[in-house]
């Protein structure tokens, strides 16, 4: 059973930056894909970005050029660097990982609030 611990959320002004981290532990399987999702009030959860074990990345159009996803395979940790934040980026951000046995796990979520 994979456990995920997220950190880095908080309150930031428009145009500011935040860096989210998510550390995975407890699995006897290797971690394949890692990703970040977000859910704003009254909206469905959506993919923000994900990254394969080999480093291939995928971004939502709304964050391209502003957010960067990266990972440290030795630490089983995924990061999301968020720059030029906008009010519409306000949401609870969730980490998700998929292990080599095809199971997946979600983090508890971390709140990002962008104030104008």
N, C-alpha and C positions, 0 to 999 in steps of 0.2 A: 504494500500500500504506500503510494507516494504521498509525502506531506510537502506542502508548499507554504513558504513564508514570504509574504510580500512586504515591501517597505518603500517609502519615498513619496507617498502622496502628501497633499496639503493644500494650503491656500496660496495662490500666486496671482499677481496682477497681469492684466492683458500684456502680451509681449514677453512675458517672463519665461523661465525654464524650470523644469523639474526632471529628475531622473528616478524612475521606478526600478526596483530590483525584485527578483523572485528567485529564491533558493529552493531547490528540490532535494529531498532526502528520503531515505527509507525504502527505495525500490531495489530489488535484486536484478532488475532489467535495465538496459541502457535507455537513455532518454533520446527519443528521436526528435519530433517537432516540439517547439516551444513557442508560445504566442501570448499576445495581449489582446484582450477584448474589453469593451466598455459598455456600460449601460447607463444612459441618462434617464432622469425621472420621466415616466410615462412612455418610454421607448423600449424597443427590443434590444437585446444584447447584440453587439456587432463586433466583427473582427476589426482590430486596429492594425496589427502587424503580426507576422509569424516568421519563424526562421527554422530551417532544417539543421540537422546535426552538421552537415557540411557547409553551412553558412549561407545557403540561398534564402533570400528574403522576399516577402510579399507585404504590400502596404495597401490600406484603404486609400482611395483617391483623396479623401478629405485631409489626410495627414502627410501625403507625399511631399518631400522637400522640407518638412518641419520636424518629423519624428524619425528617430533612428533606432532600430532594434539590433541588439548584439547579444552574444552569449559567450560564456566561459565554460567549455565542456568539462574541464578539470574540476570546476566548482559546481557543476550542474546548476548554473545560475544564468538567468536571462535578464537583460536590461532593456529599458525603454527610455531613451533620451528624448525629451519633449521640449522643443524650442518654439518661439513665436506663438505662445499659447493664446487661444481665443476663448471667449465665453462659451462657445458651442463645444469646446473640449471638456467642459464640466461634466463629470460622470464618475461612477464607481468603476475602477479599472481592475480587471481580473486577469490573473495569469492562468494559463492552461498548458499542460504538458501531455504528450503522448509517448508512451513507452514502447519498447520493442515487442511487447506482447499485445500491442494494439489497445491497451487500456488507456484511459485518460483521467486526469485529475485537475481540479480547479482550486485556485487559491480562494482566500476568504474575501478578497476585494480590498481595495484601498481607494479612498475618496480623493479626487482631484477637483478643486474648485478654482475657477478662473474668474476673478472679479474685474469689472470694468470701471 
